[in-house]
Amino acid sequence: MTPTTILIIIIIYFGILLLVSNLVSKKSADNDTFFKANKNSKWYLVAFGMIGTALSGVTFISVPGEVGNPDLQFKYFQFVLGNAIGFLIIAKVLLPLYYRMNLTSIYGYIEQRLGTVSYKTAASIFLISRTIGSAFRLYLVVIVLQRYVFDAFDVPFALTVLISLGLIFAYTYRGGLKTIIITDTLQTFFLVSSVFLTIIFICQSLDLSLLQAFETVKESNYSKIFFFEDYLKGNYFWKQVLGGIFVTIAMVGLDQDLMQKNLSCKNIGEAQKNMFTFTGIFVLINIFFLSVGALLYLYAEKNGIAVPMVDGVARTDLLFPEIAFNHLTIVPAVVFLLGLTAATFATTDSALTALTTSFCVDFLGMDKAENQNKSNVVRTRHWVHLGFSFLMFLVIVFFNAVNDASVVKMIFKIASYTYGPLLGLYAFGLFVKSKTVYDKLVPIVCIAAPAICFFISKYSSELLGNYVLDNELIIVNGLITFIGLWLISKPATENTRY
């Protein structure tokens, strides 16, 4: 498929999103629409659309790519099982709390439970983490678009990023969450369809029926799921499951992005139906992603296709686009492109909306009664939305300037560390009802905990007898935060016991 064809498809795709955005936001573009979708979202649309948000472009290309590693294979599914348990805990514990308190920003709980400084700290953690994380996800996919499309037109990388973010801004800045609910449903449809169709196309190329493909994958060297052999390694079963549980609780249940969609449902019953349905779809779609990975490597072996190299390093996350664009027919290539685009922009548009919501509510107080009717609040929200778009642009350009995979991965890993303090803050608030904290000391604890975890992670092999910390590091992070909060605690008053 030529770069021109790919570009035309992308233009048509965004044209559809802009049309949907215009239709959705035509009647109302006020803050209630932007922040909460007027509390009128259909739970089944939220459940389906959340798949596109939860599965970023990184998942789309990296999860299949990692299957070729003998130490990984289907290891990721262990983590997914932990994710599923985490989603159920969110549905039964956190969602009822958020609905009972009628929150727009979930960090409002911290304000009422621990104090204003703690509240601002929690919101700041989210803003920093989500900006870096979302920028990193978009960066990895823009690299693919740059390599296979925009390099052919001599378009600079920075301009590619600017165009991508500009398009996302254009269809989200007016309708916000109400628009996202609809566009993410559409994008998830493209994402899910692309996974199923990719399996069909590769099976046809390998002359396999779907049943034969299942047996071939099962008997291959790529399909091992459970790793119980060595608890010291990062792929050990219980490490992955426990890590999956707590990463989900912290990075979904304590994250304004995904929770904002849940809070747009009419009531707690519909929000919980959304989470239960979403969990089932999430587990199933990840099985298909892993299966795509195994089939890609089988296809590569049969046709003598090597993993693409970048600066002398094998990049497994480029195997999927390499095969789709250069070795399959035009229809599979179009399907891959739509799936990758949908996965990427469903994540980024949702993140930008959540960042804008958090800043406007947590720092500008736009949900307060005295501010809701001010004449300039919508215009201010537009500027905040534009500001976060530009901030994400700067972060992506920085990642590209660094151009060092190890440094970029470390930045992303450090960003994920910051969710540990959120886990500690909410755990303390929920389980230590008799105490509150000295509010002004909370930022110190929330900075110290990730720093200590970084040290532990870097030297875990030496400190813990060759034990390698993996996804369970977030548990350690949350525990250190919890202990720190206990050390600065004091007796709670009646109005702080939520």
Helices and strands as residue ranges (DSSP letters): H 3-25, H 31-36, G 37-39, H 43-54, H 57-66, H 76-89, I 90-94, H 95-100, H 108-114, H 116-148, G 150-153, H 157-172, H 177-205, H 210-219, H 237-248, I 249-253, H 256-262, H 268-303, E 309-310, E 313-314, G 316-318, H 319-326, H 330-358, I 359-363, H 369-372, H 377-402, H 405-417, H 419-431, E 435-437, G 439-441, H 442-458, H 460-463, H 473-487, E 489-491, G 494-496
